[in-house]
Amino acid sequence: QVQVVESGGGSAQTGGSLRLSCTASGYTSRRYCMGWFRQVPGKEREGVSVIYSVGGATYDADSVKGRFFLSQDNVKNTLHLQMNSLKPEDTAMYYCAADSCSGSYQSRDFGYWGQGTQVTVSS
C-alpha cells in the first residue's frame, strides 16, 4: 500500500532551477528511506541524492554536488530536491523511491517507486 508520487519536473534553461517533490504514503514505520534517481534512454538508473540510513546519511552523485540539495519534511513524508545551476546533462527522467532503510543507495535496493517526472534542460 506504499505510494510514491513525484512532481515538479519540467523545462529549464541552462543555469536555471527546478524543485522536485516526492511524497511517500502508506508507511507505518518511520524507519524508511527516500531518494532521487534519474535515468536517460540507454543508460542505467543512477542515484542522484539518496537518503540511505535512518540517521539521515545521504549519498550525492559527484555530478550534482554543490548544485542539488535535499530537504525533507518528515511530517508529510515529503522529500524535495532543489536543483540549481542546471545543465543539459541533467536532462533525464527523475524517479523518487522509498523503502525500509537498508544502508544502501543503489536503485535495486529500493522497492517502491514513483512514476517519474521529466526534467529537460536546454542549452
C-alpha positions in Angstrom: 0.0 0.0 0.0 3.0 2.3 -0.2 2.5 5.0 -2.7 5.3 7.2 -4.1 4.4 10.3 -6.1 6.8 12.8 -7.7 6.0 16.3 -9.0 7.8 19.4 -10.1 9.5 18.4 -13.3 9.5 20.5 -16.4 11.8 22.5 -18.6 14.5 24.9 -17.6 17.4 26.7 -19.3 21.0 26.1 -18.5 21.7 27.8 -15.2 18.1 27.7 -14.1 16.5 25.9 -11.2 13.8 23.4 -10.6 12.3 21.9 -7.4 11.1 18.4 -7.4 8.9 17.0 -4.7 8.2 13.4 -3.7 5.7 12.2 -1.2 5.5 8.7 0.1 2.4 7.4 1.8 1.3 4.2 3.4 4.3 3.5 5.6 3.6 2.6 9.1 7.2 2.7 10.2 9.5 5.7 10.5 12.5 3.6 9.5 12.3 4.3 5.8 14.5 6.0 3.4 13.8 8.0 0.3 15.9 9.2 -2.6 16.0 10.6 -6.1 17.3 8.7 -9.1 17.5 9.6 -12.7 17.7 7.7 -16.0 18.2 8.6 -19.6 17.5 6.2 -22.5 20.2 3.7 -23.0 21.7 4.2 -19.6 21.2 2.6 -16.2 19.3 4.4 -13.5 21.6 6.2 -11.2 21.3 7.7 -7.8 21.2 11.4 -7.6 20.6 12.3 -4.0 19.6 9.4 -1.7 19.0 9.2 2.0 20.1 5.7 2.8 20.1 5.4 6.6 17.7 6.0 9.3 20.1 8.6 10.7 19.9 10.6 7.5 23.1 9.7 5.8 22.9 10.9 2.2 24.6 9.9 -1.0 25.0 12.6 -3.6 26.3 11.9 -7.1 29.5 13.8 -7.8 27.9 15.4 -10.8 25.3 17.2 -8.7 27.3 18.1 -5.5 27.0 21.7 -4.8 24.1 22.2 -7.2 21.3 19.8 -5.9 20.1 19.9 -2.4 17.7 17.7 -0.5 15.3 18.8 2.1 12.9 16.6 4.0 9.6 17.2 5.6 9.2 14.3 8.0 5.7 15.2 9.0 4.5 15.0 5.4 6.9 12.2 4.4 7.9 14.5 1.6 11.4 14.8 0.1 12.3 17.8 -2.0 15.2 18.1 -4.5 16.2 21.6 -5.2 18.1 21.6 -8.4 20.2 24.7 -9.2 22.6 25.6 -11.9 21.0 23.1 -14.2 23.0 21.7 -17.1 21.8 20.0 -20.2 23.4 16.8 -18.8 20.8 16.9 -16.0 18.1 16.1 -18.6 16.6 12.8 -17.5 13.5 11.1 -16.1 13.8 11.6 -12.4 12.4 9.0 -10.1 11.7 9.0 -6.4 12.0 5.8 -4.5 11.3 4.7 -1.0 11.9 1.6 1.1 12.9 0.5 4.5 16.4 1.8 5.3 19.0 -0.8 4.4 22.2 1.3 4.3 22.2 1.1 0.5 21.8 3.8 -2.0 21.6 1.5 -5.0 18.4 1.7 -7.0 17.9 -2.1 -6.9 17.6 -1.9 -3.1 14.6 0.4 -3.2 11.3 -1.3 -3.7 8.7 1.4 -4.1 9.0 3.8 -7.0 7.1 6.8 -8.3 6.1 7.1 -11.9 8.9 9.6 -12.8 8.9 13.2 -13.7 10.7 14.5 -16.7 13.4 17.2 -16.4 14.6 18.8 -19.6 17.4 21.4 -19.6 18.0 23.3 -22.7 21.3 24.8 -23.7 
